[in-house]
Amino acid sequence: MLSNKHFISLKDTPKEDIMKLIETGLSFREVLERPVKKVPTLSGKNILNLFFENSTRTKMSFELAEKRLSADVTNFSASSSSLNKGETFRDTVQNIQVMKIDCIVMRHPSPGSSLQLTNFVDSIIVNGGDGCHEHPTQAMLDVMSLYEKFETFKNLKVAIIGDILHSRVALSNIYALKTLGVEVTLCGPPHLIPIGIQDLGVDINYNVDEVLEWADAINVLRIQRERMGIGLIPSVREYREVFGITSKRIENLKKEIVIMHPGPINRGVELDGDVADSDNSIILNQVLNGVAMRMSILYHLLSEGDTIND
């Protein structure tokens, strides 16, 4: 059991819950290595994936996690729903609720939408990303990947590099990392770092080379090309030159550094392809851990005392 019924934000999630989820996630990693990658833990539970935004990794990861736990899974497509006929969001989810859904995993473009959903339904809610606000399951798989690599959070230094302002991944990572006692530095264009974010206990450094020398691991955020159209980023070439994690920058380091990215990657923009594919990168491991961590989250929210192997 976790401290909260829902999994919506990492802002007030206690350290004990985060470590419990990591430890269970590592156990589910072992399940995923078996010939039969499935346990009956959530057999009979009904889970709805309610996605109002396009998603590849997150949606597939949740669906695999749910099926590996033997849950009954339904996928909702907003584009073909009654929302296009004028039905309100509230009516849509309340109609879904009466079909006896135990858990709703929702991604929505509006910040706070997952919390709002808890006012309309009795189902357990998991936030799959709400606008530019939070993406707590992504942050959990990130910290699990760090723990798997370093085996501790003590004295760990992590940098988050890129468009912090528009990133739901960044905020959730900051909450989780600071709760775990990790030192965090943010790096990116000044106008893409939120005003006052230092209040969360993070440092800011606009010199990416200094940040690379300081950090044990970096989490590189995707530069959203649509931002260029409104002048927030001058050009791909200029961004790469100033803030890109290039092969040359990594080669010039006097130490090893762990490379992370939540995906999708703009190769040759925020991260060079050979850096993403290097031995320093744990990006594909993050993807695998995404399934295991989401299994862990769903298990703790929905299981009724069953052990993982039951």
Backbone as numpy.savetxt, mean C-alpha at the origin, in Angstrom:
# Nx Ny Nz CAx CAy CAz Cx Cy Cz
-7.43 -11.08 16.46 -8.27 -9.88 16.46 -7.39 -8.63 16.46
-7.88 -7.60 15.77 -7.20 -6.31 15.75 -7.95 -5.33 16.64
-7.35 -4.18 16.88 -7.96 -3.18 17.77 -9.21 -2.56 17.18
-9.29 -2.52 15.85 -10.43 -1.90 15.17 -11.19 -2.92 14.33
-12.49 -2.71 14.20 -13.32 -3.58 13.37 -12.93 -3.47 11.91
-12.61 -2.24 11.46 -12.30 -1.98 10.06 -10.79 -1.75 9.89
-10.35 -1.78 8.63 -8.94 -1.48 8.32 -8.93 -0.34 7.31
-8.96 0.88 7.84 -9.17 2.07 7.00 -7.97 3.00 7.00
-7.29 3.11 8.13 -6.18 4.05 8.26 -5.13 3.47 9.20
-3.87 3.85 8.96 -2.80 3.45 9.86 -2.44 4.54 10.85
-3.18 5.64 10.81 -2.85 6.78 11.67 -2.82 6.41 13.14
-3.82 5.68 13.59 -3.91 5.33 15.01 -3.79 3.83 15.25
-3.25 3.11 14.28 -3.07 1.67 14.44 -1.90 1.41 15.38
-2.12 0.67 16.47 -1.04 0.46 17.43 0.07 -0.43 16.88
1.26 -0.26 17.43 2.42 -1.05 17.01 2.15 -2.55 17.14
1.44 -2.93 18.19 1.16 -4.34 18.42 0.36 -4.94 17.26
-0.60 -4.19 16.73 -1.38 -4.67 15.59 -0.51 -4.79 14.35
0.35 -3.80 14.12 1.21 -3.83 12.94 2.14 -5.04 12.99
2.75 -5.30 14.14 3.65 -6.45 14.26 2.90 -7.77 14.15
1.70 -7.81 14.70 0.88 -9.02 14.58 0.58 -9.32 13.11
0.24 -8.28 12.36 -0.05 -8.46 10.94 1.19 -8.89 10.17
2.34 -8.34 10.50 3.58 -8.73 9.83 3.90 -10.20 10.11
3.82 -10.60 11.36 4.15 -11.98 11.73 3.20 -12.97 11.06
1.91 -12.63 11.02 0.95 -13.51 10.34 1.20 -13.49 8.84
1.55 -12.33 8.30 1.86 -12.24 6.88 3.03 -13.13 6.50
4.05 -13.19 7.34 5.19 -14.06 7.07 4.78 -15.53 7.11
3.84 -15.87 7.98 3.31 -17.24 8.00 2.57 -17.56 6.72
1.80 -16.59 6.23 1.09 -16.81 4.97 2.04 -16.85 3.77
3.20 -16.22 3.88 4.21 -16.35 2.83 4.60 -17.82 2.67
4.71 -18.51 3.80 5.04 -19.94 3.75 3.92 -20.72 3.08
2.68 -20.34 3.34 1.54 -20.99 2.68 1.64 -20.82 1.17
2.03 -19.63 0.73 2.11 -19.35 -0.71 3.24 -20.10 -1.40
4.16 -20.67 -0.62 5.25 -21.45 -1.20 4.88 -22.93 -1.30
3.75 -23.33 -0.76 3.35 -24.74 -0.78 2.80 -25.13 -2.15
2.79 -26.44 -2.45 2.15 -26.89 -3.70 0.68 -26.51 -3.77
-0.04 -26.65 -2.63 -1.43 -26.21 -2.55 -1.45 -24.92 -1.74
-1.67 -23.82 -2.43 -1.51 -22.48 -1.82 -2.84 -21.98 -1.26
-3.48 -22.79 -0.43 -4.83 -22.43 0.01 -5.09 -23.00 1.39
-5.82 -22.23 2.21 -6.26 -22.69 3.53 -7.76 -22.41 3.64
-8.49 -23.19 4.44 -9.95 -23.02 4.51 -10.43 -22.01 5.54
-9.55 -21.13 5.98 -9.81 -20.25 7.13 -11.07 -19.42 6.99
-11.33 -18.86 5.80 -12.50 -17.98 5.61 -13.58 -18.64 4.75
-13.62 -19.94 4.78 -14.67 -20.65 4.04 -16.05 -20.22 4.54
-16.93 -19.85 3.62 -18.27 -19.39 3.97 -18.39 -17.89 4.16
-17.27 -17.17 4.17 -17.30 -15.71 4.28 -17.45 -15.10 2.88
-18.26 -14.05 2.80 -18.51 -13.38 1.52 -17.78 -12.03 1.50
-16.90 -11.86 0.52 -16.12 -10.63 0.40 -16.41 -9.98 -0.95
-16.66 -8.68 -0.91 -16.93 -7.91 -2.13 -15.78 -6.95 -2.39
-15.24 -6.99 -3.60 -14.24 -6.02 -4.04 -14.96 -4.90 -4.80
-15.03 -3.74 -4.16 -15.81 -2.60 -4.66 -14.83 -1.53 -5.16
-14.47 -1.61 -6.44 -13.44 -0.73 -6.98 -14.05 0.29 -7.94
-13.88 1.57 -7.58 -14.37 2.68 -8.41 -13.25 3.32 -9.22
-12.04 2.78 -9.10 -10.90 3.25 -9.88 -10.22 2.05 -10.52
-9.52 2.29 -11.62 -8.77 1.23 -12.25 -7.67 0.73 -11.32
-7.44 -0.56 -11.34 -6.40 -1.15 -10.51 -6.00 -2.49 -11.10
-4.72 -2.77 -11.11 -4.23 -4.08 -11.55 -3.69 -4.85 -10.36
-2.57 -4.38 -9.79 -1.92 -5.10 -8.70 -2.80 -5.22 -7.46
-3.38 -4.11 -7.01 -4.14 -4.15 -5.75 -5.37 -5.04 -5.86
-6.13 -4.88 -6.93 -7.34 -5.68 -7.09 -7.02 -7.16 -7.23
-6.01 -7.48 -8.05 -5.63 -8.87 -8.23 -5.08 -9.46 -6.94
-4.29 -8.66 -6.22 -3.71 -9.12 -4.97 -4.79 -9.44 -3.94
-5.78 -8.56 -3.80 -6.88 -8.82 -2.88 -7.66 -10.07 -3.30
-7.94 -10.19 -4.58 -8.73 -11.34 -5.04 -7.99 -12.65 -4.79
-6.69 -12.66 -5.06 -5.90 -13.86 -4.78 -5.87 -14.15 -3.29
-5.69 -13.11 -2.47 -5.66 -13.30 -1.02 -6.98 -13.90 -0.52
-8.08 -13.37 -1.02 -9.40 -13.85 -0.60 -9.61 -15.31 -1.00
-9.21 -15.64 -2.21 -9.39 -17.01 -2.69 -8.44 -17.98 -2.01
-7.24 -17.52 -1.67 -6.30 -18.38 -0.94 -6.83 -18.70 0.46
-7.69 -17.82 0.99 -8.32 -18.05 2.29 -9.65 -18.78 2.18
-10.02 -19.15 0.94 -11.25 -19.91 0.65 -12.53 -19.10 0.83
-12.44 -17.78 0.79 -13.64 -16.94 0.87 -14.38 -16.97 -0.46
-15.68 -16.63 -0.41 -16.47 -16.44 -1.63 -16.29 -14.99 -2.07
-15.88 -14.78 -3.31 -15.46 -13.46 -3.78 -16.38 -12.95 -4.88
-16.80 -11.69 -4.74 -17.58 -11.00 -5.77 -16.86 -9.71 -6.14
-16.73 -9.46 -7.44 -16.10 -8.23 -7.93 -17.16 -7.30 -8.49
-17.12 -6.05 -8.05 -18.09 -5.03 -8.47 -17.45 -4.10 -9.48
-18.12 -3.90 -10.60 -17.65 -2.97 -11.62 -18.52 -1.73 -11.62
-17.95 -0.60 -11.23 -18.72 0.64 -11.16 -19.23 1.07 -12.53
-18.46 0.76 -13.58 -18.83 1.22 -14.92 -20.09 0.57 -15.44
-20.42 -0.63 -14.94 -21.61 -1.32 -15.42 -22.70 -1.41 -14.35
-22.60 -0.59 -13.31 -23.55 -0.66 -12.20 -24.67 0.36 -12.38
-25.62 0.33 -11.43 -26.75 1.27 -11.46 -26.33 2.69 -11.11
-25.08 2.87 -10.67 -24.58 4.24 -10.46 -24.65 5.05 -11.74
-24.50 4.36 -12.86 -24.59 5.04 -14.16 -26.03 5.38 -14.54
-26.98 4.87 -13.76 -28.40 5.17 -14.01 -28.93 6.21 -13.02
-28.03 6.77 -12.22 -28.43 7.81 -11.28 -28.57 7.36 -9.85
-28.33 6.08 -9.57 -28.41 5.60 -8.20 -27.28 6.20 -7.36
-27.59 6.56 -6.11 -26.57 7.15 -5.26 -25.62 6.08 -4.73
-24.46 6.54 -4.31 -23.46 5.65 -3.71 -24.06 4.94 -2.50
-24.79 5.69 -1.67 -25.38 5.11 -0.46 -26.37 4.01 -0.81
-27.25 4.25 -1.77 -28.23 3.23 -2.16 -27.54 1.99 -2.72
-26.50 2.22 -3.50 -25.77 1.09 -4.08 -25.20 0.19 -3.00
-24.49 0.77 -2.04 -23.83 -0.06 -1.03 -24.83 -0.66 -0.05
-25.94 0.02 0.21 -26.93 -0.56 1.11 -27.66 -1.72 0.45
-27.86 -1.65 -0.86 -28.43 -2.80 -1.57 -27.47 -3.98 -1.55
-26.18 -3.68 -1.66 -25.18 -4.74 -1.58 -25.15 -5.35 -0.18
-25.27 -4.50 0.83 -25.21 -4.94 2.22 -26.27 -5.99 2.54
-27.50 -5.80 2.05 -28.58 -6.73 2.40 -28.38 -8.10 1.75
-27.40 -8.22 0.86 -27.08 -9.52 0.27 -26.12 -10.31 1.16
-25.94 -9.84 2.41 -25.16 -10.55 3.43 -23.67 -10.63 3.07
-23.09 -9.47 2.78 -21.66 -9.38 2.53 -20.94 -9.18 3.86
-19.95 -10.02 4.14 -19.22 -9.93 5.41 -18.16 -8.83 5.40
-17.56 -8.61 4.24 -16.46 -7.65 4.16 -16.47 -6.97 2.80
-16.23 -5.66 2.79 -16.13 -4.89 1.55 -14.74 -4.28 1.46
-14.04 -4.61 0.39 -12.76 -3.97 0.08 -13.05 -2.89 -0.95
-12.78 -1.63 -0.61 -13.16 -0.54 -1.52 -11.99 0.34 -1.90
-11.92 0.63 -3.19 -11.05 1.71 -3.70 -11.95 2.76 -4.33
-11.72 4.02 -3.95 -12.58 5.11 -4.42 -11.73 6.37 -4.56
-12.04 7.23 -5.54 -11.23 8.43 -5.75 -11.39 9.51 -4.69
-12.40 9.41 -3.83 -12.65 10.46 -2.84 -11.96 10.16 -1.51
-11.13 11.07 -1.00 -10.54 10.89 0.32 -11.62 10.74 1.39
-11.44 9.78 2.28 -12.41 9.57 3.35 -13.59 8.70 2.98
-13.62 8.18 1.76 -14.78 7.41 1.30 -14.95 6.10 2.07
-13.85 5.45 2.43 -13.96 4.19 3.18 -14.54 4.42 4.57
-14.12 5.50 5.21 -14.69 5.84 6.52 -16.17 6.17 6.38
-16.53 6.89 5.34 -17.94 7.22 5.10 -18.77 5.96 4.91
-18.19 4.97 4.25 -18.91 3.72 4.00 -19.33 3.03 5.29
-18.55 3.18 6.35 -18.89 2.54 7.62 -20.18 3.08 8.21
-20.62 4.27 7.77 -21.87 4.84 8.26 -23.09 4.23 7.59
-22.88 3.54 6.46 -24.01 3.04 5.67 -24.23 1.54 5.80
-23.19 0.80 6.16 -23.29 -0.66 6.17 -22.69 -1.23 7.45
-23.05 -2.48 7.74 -22.52 -3.16 8.91 -21.31 -4.03 8.58
-21.02 -4.21 7.30 -19.91 -5.05 6.87 -18.58 -4.48 7.36
-17.60 -5.36 7.50 -16.22 -4.93 7.77 -15.68 -4.25 6.52
-15.04 -3.09 6.69 -14.54 -2.32 5.55 -13.01 -2.33 5.54
-12.45 -2.61 4.38 -11.00 -2.53 4.17 -10.75 -1.47 3.10
-9.90 -0.52 3.43 -9.58 0.57 2.51 -8.54 0.11 1.50
-8.95 0.04 0.23 -8.03 -0.33 -0.85 -7.43 0.88 -1.53
-7.57 2.06 -0.89 -7.06 3.31 -1.45 -8.19 4.31 -1.60
-8.08 5.44 -0.89 -9.13 6.46 -0.98 -8.53 7.79 -1.44
-8.60 8.02 -2.73 -8.07 9.25 -3.31 -6.60 9.43 -3.00
-6.22 10.66 -2.63 -4.83 10.97 -2.26 -4.61 10.83 -0.76
-5.53 10.16 -0.08 -5.48 10.09 1.39 -4.57 8.96 1.88
-5.09 7.73 1.88 -4.31 6.61 2.41 -4.45 5.36 1.56
-3.46 4.48 1.71 -3.46 3.15 1.09 -2.83 2.21 2.12
-3.57 1.89 3.19 -2.96 1.20 4.32 -2.45 -0.21 4.03
-3.11 -0.95 3.14 -2.62 -2.31 2.87 -1.30 -2.27 2.10
-1.11 -1.26 1.25 0.17 -1.10 0.55 1.29 -0.80 1.56
1.02 0.08 2.49 2.03 0.40 3.50 2.36 -0.82 4.35
1.37 -1.64 4.64 1.62 -2.83 5.44 2.49 -3.84 4.70
2.26 -4.00 3.41 3.13 -4.91 2.66 4.54 -4.33 2.53
4.63 -3.00 2.51 5.95 -2.36 2.45 6.73 -2.60 3.74
6.09 -2.40 4.89 6.82 -2.60 6.15 7.11 -4.08 6.39
6.23 -4.95 5.91 6.51 -6.38 5.98 7.75 -6.73 5.16
7.86 -6.13 3.97 9.02 -6.39 3.10 10.30 -5.87 3.75
10.22 -4.72 4.41 11.38 -4.19 5.13 11.79 -5.11 6.28
10.81 -5.59 7.02 11.10 -6.47 8.15 11.70 -7.78 7.68
11.19 -8.30 6.58 11.72 -9.53 6.01 13.18 -9.35 5.59
13.50 -8.16 5.08 14.86 -7.88 4.60 15.82 -7.60 5.75
15.43 -6.75 6.70 16.35 -6.29 7.75 16.18 -7.03 9.07
15.05 -7.72 9.25 14.75 -8.51 10.45 14.58 -7.65 11.71
14.55 -6.36 11.55 14.32 -5.44 12.67 13.96 -4.06 12.11
13.33 -3.26 12.95 13.08 -1.86 12.60 13.99 -0.92 13.39
14.76 -1.49 14.31 15.63 -0.68 15.16 16.73 -0.01 14.34
16.87 1.29 14.51 17.90 2.09 13.83 17.75 2.11 12.31
16.59 1.72 11.80 16.37 1.68 10.35 16.06 3.09 9.84
16.63 3.40 8.66 16.42 4.71 8.04 15.83 4.51 6.65
14.65 5.08 6.43 13.93 4.90 5.17 13.62 6.26 4.57
13.87 6.39 3.27 13.52 7.61 2.54 12.38 7.32 1.58
11.45 8.25 1.49 10.36 8.19 0.51 10.62 9.31 -0.49
10.74 8.95 -1.76 11.20 9.90 -2.77 10.17 10.03 -3.89
9.78 11.28 -4.19 8.87 11.51 -5.31 7.78 12.50 -4.98
6.60 12.27 -5.58 5.44 13.15 -5.39 4.72 12.76 -4.11
5.13 13.34 -3.01 4.54 13.01 -1.70 3.13 13.59 -1.59
2.92 14.76 -2.17 1.67 15.49 -2.02 0.46 14.70 -2.51
0.60 14.03 -3.64 -0.54 13.34 -4.25 -0.54 11.83 -3.98
0.33 11.38 -3.07 0.51 9.95 -2.87 -0.21 9.44 -1.63
-1.16 8.53 -1.82 -1.80 7.87 -0.67 -0.85 6.85 -0.05
0.09 6.34 -0.86 1.07 5.39 -0.34 1.99 6.06 0.68
2.40 7.29 0.39 3.35 7.99 1.26 2.79 8.19 2.66
1.57 8.69 2.76 1.00 9.00 4.08 0.85 7.74 4.93
0.34 6.67 4.34 0.19 5.43 5.10 1.54 4.87 5.53
2.54 4.97 4.65 3.88 4.52 5.02 4.45 5.34 6.17
4.25 6.65 6.13 4.75 7.51 7.21 4.13 7.09 8.54
2.81 6.90 8.56 2.14 6.49 9.80 2.72 5.18 10.33
2.86 4.18 9.45 3.34 2.86 9.88 4.79 2.92 10.33
5.64 3.56 9.54 7.07 3.61 9.85 7.34 4.35 11.15
6.66 5.47 11.37 6.88 6.23 12.60 6.37 5.46 13.82
5.26 4.75 13.68 4.76 3.91 14.78 5.78 2.84 15.15
6.51 2.35 14.15 7.51 1.31 14.36 8.87 1.86 14.79
8.98 3.18 14.91 10.22 3.79 15.38 11.28 3.98 14.31
10.88 3.94 13.04 11.82 4.10 11.93 12.06 5.58 11.66
13.31 5.94 11.34 13.62 7.30 10.90 13.18 7.46 9.44
12.47 8.54 9.15 11.92 8.75 7.81 12.32 10.12 7.28
12.83 10.13 6.05 13.12 11.38 5.35 12.36 11.41 4.03
11.76 12.55 3.72 11.04 12.73 2.46 11.91 13.54 1.51
11.84 13.19 0.22 12.62 13.90 -0.79 11.79 14.02 -2.06
11.76 15.21 -2.63 11.01 15.45 -3.86 10.97 16.93 -4.15
10.34 17.31 -5.25 10.19 18.74 -5.55 9.49 19.45 -4.40
9.95 20.62 -3.98 9.37 21.31 -2.82 7.86 21.49 -2.91
7.33 21.77 -4.11 5.90 22.00 -4.26 5.10 20.70 -4.26
5.79 19.55 -4.21 5.10 18.26 -4.14 5.31 17.58 -2.79
5.70 18.37 -1.80 5.77 17.88 -0.42 4.80 18.71 0.42
3.85 18.07 1.10 2.80 18.81 1.83 3.36 19.75 2.89
2.78 20.92 2.99 3.15 21.88 4.03 2.79 21.31 5.40
3.71 21.38 6.33 3.45 20.93 7.69 3.62 19.45 7.92
4.09 18.70 6.91 4.19 17.25 7.09 5.26 16.88 8.11
6.18 17.81 8.41 7.18 17.55 9.45 6.54 17.30 10.80
5.30 17.76 10.98 4.59 17.53 12.24 4.38 16.04 12.51
4.50 15.21 11.46 4.34 13.76 11.63 5.65 13.10 12.07
6.69 13.90 12.28 7.95 13.36 12.77 8.93 12.96 11.70
8.73 13.47 10.49 9.63 13.15 9.38 10.54 14.33 9.08
11.67 14.05 8.42 12.57 15.09 7.95 12.38 15.29 6.45
12.83 16.44 5.95 12.76 16.74 4.52 14.16 17.11 4.04
14.56 16.53 2.92 15.83 16.86 2.29 15.61 16.87 0.78
15.90 17.98 0.13 15.65 18.11 -1.30 16.82 17.63 -2.16
17.89 17.17 -1.54 19.07 16.68 -2.26 19.04 15.16 -2.30
18.71 14.60 -3.44 18.51 13.16 -3.52 19.81 12.39 -3.28
20.95 12.94 -3.66 22.22 12.25 -3.44 22.54 12.15 -1.95
22.25 13.20 -1.20 22.45 13.15 0.25 21.50 12.14 0.89
20.29 12.09 0.39 19.29 11.15 0.92 19.72 9.71 0.68
20.25 9.43 -0.50 20.71 8.08 -0.82 21.87 7.66 0.09
22.76 8.59 0.39 23.87 8.28 1.30 23.37 8.00 2.72
22.27 8.64 3.09 21.73 8.51 4.46 20.91 7.23 4.66
20.14 6.84 3.66 19.09 5.83 3.84 19.61 4.39 3.76
18.93 3.52 4.50 19.12 2.07 4.34 18.23 1.53 3.23
17.08 2.15 3.05 16.12 1.73 2.02 15.40 2.96 1.50
15.02 2.91 0.22 14.24 4.00 -0.36 12.97 3.43 -0.98
11.88 4.13 -0.80 10.61 3.79 -1.44 10.34 4.88 -2.48
10.47 4.53 -3.74 10.38 5.50 -4.84 8.95 5.54 -5.34
8.37 6.72 -5.39 6.97 6.88 -5.79 6.86 7.22 -7.27
5.81 6.73 -7.88 5.55 7.01 -9.29 5.28 8.49 -9.51
5.90 9.04 -10.54 5.58 10.39 -10.95 4.42 10.32 -11.93
3.32 10.92 -11.55 2.11 10.85 -12.36 2.21 11.84 -13.51
2.30 11.31 -14.72 2.54 12.16 -15.89 1.46 13.21 -16.09
0.25 12.95 -15.56 -0.81 13.94 -15.70 -0.49 15.23 -14.95
0.41 15.15 -13.95 0.81 16.36 -13.22 1.61 17.31 -14.12
2.26 16.74 -15.13 3.07 17.58 -16.02 2.21 18.53 -16.82
0.99 18.09 -17.14 0.10 18.90 -17.95 -0.35 20.17 -17.27
-0.27 20.21 -15.93 -0.67 21.42 -15.21 0.55 22.13 -14.61
1.72 21.77 -15.10 2.93 22.50 -14.75 3.59 22.14 -13.44
3.14 21.06 -12.77 3.76 20.70 -11.50 5.13 20.06 -11.69
5.32 19.43 -12.86 6.61 18.83 -13.19 7.01 19.33 -14.57
8.13 20.04 -14.69 8.49 20.65 -15.98 8.62 19.65 -17.11
9.37 18.55 -16.90 9.58 17.57 -17.95 10.13 16.29 -17.35
10.00 15.19 -18.10 10.55 13.91 -17.66 12.06 14.02 -17.48
12.72 14.63 -18.46 14.18 14.74 -18.42 14.66 15.52 -17.19
13.99 16.62 -16.92 14.40 17.46 -15.79 14.15 16.76 -14.46
13.00 16.09 -14.34 12.72 15.38 -13.09 13.75 14.28 -12.86
14.03 13.51 -13.91 15.00 12.41 -13.79 16.37 12.94 -13.38
16.76 14.05 -13.95 18.08 14.61 -13.66 18.21 15.05 -12.21
17.14 15.61 -11.65 17.21 16.15 -10.29 16.83 15.12 -9.23
15.79 14.33 -9.49 15.26 13.44 -8.44 15.23 11.96 -8.84
15.57 11.63 -10.08 15.49 10.24 -10.51 16.54 9.35 -9.85
16.13 8.12 -9.55 17.06 7.13 -9.01 17.69 6.42 -10.21
18.79 6.98 -10.66 19.45 6.53 -11.88 20.53 5.50 -11.57
20.93 4.79 -12.62 22.01 3.80 -12.48 23.28 4.47 -11.97
23.57 5.65 -12.50 24.79 6.36 -12.11 24.77 6.70 -10.63
23.62 7.17 -10.14 23.53 7.53 -8.71 23.78 6.30 -7.83
23.21 5.17 -8.20 23.38 3.96 -7.39 24.82 3.46 -7.48
25.42 3.53 -8.66 26.81 3.09 -8.83 27.77 3.95 -8.01
27.43 5.22 -7.83 28.31 6.14 -7.09 28.20 5.99 -5.57
27.19 5.24 -5.11 27.03 5.05 -3.67 28.17 4.21 -3.11
28.55 4.49 -1.90 29.63 3.75 -1.25 29.07 2.64 -0.36
27.84 2.25 -0.59 27.20 1.25 0.26 26.05 0.60 -0.51
25.48 -0.45 0.08 24.30 -1.09 -0.48 23.05 -0.34 0.00
22.02 -0.33 -0.83 20.76 0.30 -0.46 19.62 -0.52 -1.04
18.54 -0.65 -0.30 17.38 -1.43 -0.74 16.44 -0.52 -1.52
16.01 -1.00 -2.69 15.14 -0.24 -3.58 13.72 -0.80 -3.53
12.74 0.09 -3.28 11.34 -0.29 -3.26 10.53 0.64 -4.16
9.39 0.14 -4.62 8.48 0.95 -5.44 7.10 0.31 -5.35
6.04 1.09 -5.10 4.69 0.51 -5.00 4.09 0.13 -6.34
4.69 0.60 -7.46 4.16 0.32 -8.78 2.92 1.15 -9.09
2.62 1.35 -10.37 3.44 0.96 -11.52 4.64 1.89 -11.68
5.72 1.35 -12.26 6.96 2.10 -12.41 6.97 2.83 -13.74
7.38 4.09 -13.72 7.73 4.80 -14.95 9.23 4.62 -15.15
9.61 3.58 -15.87 11.04 3.31 -16.07 11.69 4.45 -16.82
12.84 4.86 -16.32 13.55 5.96 -16.96 13.08 7.33 -16.52
12.13 7.37 -15.58 11.68 8.65 -15.03 12.09 8.70 -13.56
11.26 8.18 -12.67 11.65 8.20 -11.25 12.65 7.10 -10.90
12.72 6.06 -11.76 13.58 4.92 -11.45 14.07 4.29 -12.75
15.38 4.13 -12.88 15.93 3.48 -14.07 15.60 1.99 -14.06
15.40 1.44 -15.24 15.00 0.04 -15.35 16.00 -0.93 -14.76
17.30 -0.70 -15.00 18.28 -1.65 -14.47 18.42 -1.55 -12.95
18.05 -0.41 -12.37 18.02 -0.30 -10.91 16.82 -1.08 -10.36
15.68 -0.96 -11.04 14.48 -1.70 -10.62 14.69 -3.21 -10.70
15.53 -3.64 -11.65 15.77 -5.07 -11.86 17.02 -5.58 -11.16
17.69 -4.73 -10.39 18.97 -5.09 -9.78 18.78 -5.95 -8.53
19.90 -6.47 -8.03 19.86 -7.28 -6.81 19.46 -6.45 -5.59
19.62 -5.13 -5.67 19.22 -4.26 -4.56 17.71 -4.10 -4.46
17.00 -4.43 -5.52 15.56 -4.20 -5.59 14.78 -5.33 -4.93
13.76 -4.96 -4.15 12.83 -5.96 -3.59 11.41 -5.70 -4.10
11.32 -5.08 -5.27 10.03 -4.66 -5.80 9.11 -5.85 -6.07
9.63 -6.89 -6.71 8.78 -8.06 -6.98 8.43 -8.79 -5.69
9.32 -8.73 -4.71 9.01 -9.33 -3.41 7.87 -8.58 -2.72
7.81 -7.26 -2.94 6.69 -6.48 -2.42 5.37 -7.00 -2.99
5.37 -7.33 -4.28 4.14 -7.82 -4.92 3.69 -9.13 -4.28
4.63 -10.06 -4.09 4.30 -11.33 -3.46 3.84 -11.12 -2.02
4.53 -10.25 -1.31 4.14 -9.96 0.07 2.78 -9.27 0.14
2.38 -8.62 -0.96 1.06 -8.00 -1.00 -0.05 -9.02 -0.82
0.09 -10.18 -1.45 -0.91 -11.24 -1.29 -0.89 -11.75 0.15
0.31 -12.04 0.66 0.43 -12.57 2.02 -0.08 -11.59 3.07
0.25 -10.30 2.91 -0.20 -9.31 3.89 -1.70 -9.12 3.84
-2.27 -9.11 2.66 -3.73 -8.95 2.57 -4.44 -10.19 3.11
-3.84 -11.36 2.95 -4.36 -12.54 3.63 -4.34 -12.34 5.14
-3.25 -11.79 5.64 -3.11 -11.55 7.08 -4.17 -10.60 7.59
-4.38 -9.50 6.88 -5.37 -8.50 7.29 -6.77 -9.10 7.30
-7.14 -9.79 6.24 -8.48 -10.39 6.15 -8.65 -11.48 7.21
-7.60 -12.25 7.44 -7.65 -13.29 8.46 -7.95 -12.71 9.84
-7.25 -11.65 10.21 -7.45 -11.06 11.53 -8.78 -10.33 11.66
-9.30 -9.82 10.56 -10.59 -9.13 10.61 -11.78 -10.08 10.60
-11.63 -11.23 9.93 -12.80 -12.07 9.64 -12.78 -13.45 10.27
-11.62 -13.95 10.68 -11.59 -15.31 11.21 -12.20 -15.33 12.60
-12.66 -16.49 12.99 -13.33 -16.64 14.28 -12.53 -17.60 15.16
-11.25 -17.27 15.31 -10.40 -18.08 16.18 -9.75 -19.26 15.50
-9.99 -19.45 14.19 -9.36 -20.55 13.47 -7.86 -20.28 13.32
-7.07 -21.34 13.38 -5.65 -21.18 13.10 -5.44 -21.16 11.60
-4.28 -20.70 11.18 -4.00 -20.55 9.75 -4.14 -21.87 9.01
-3.73 -22.97 9.64 -3.70 -24.25 8.95 -4.98 -25.06 9.11
-5.97 -24.52 9.84 -7.22 -25.27 10.03 -7.95 -25.46 8.70
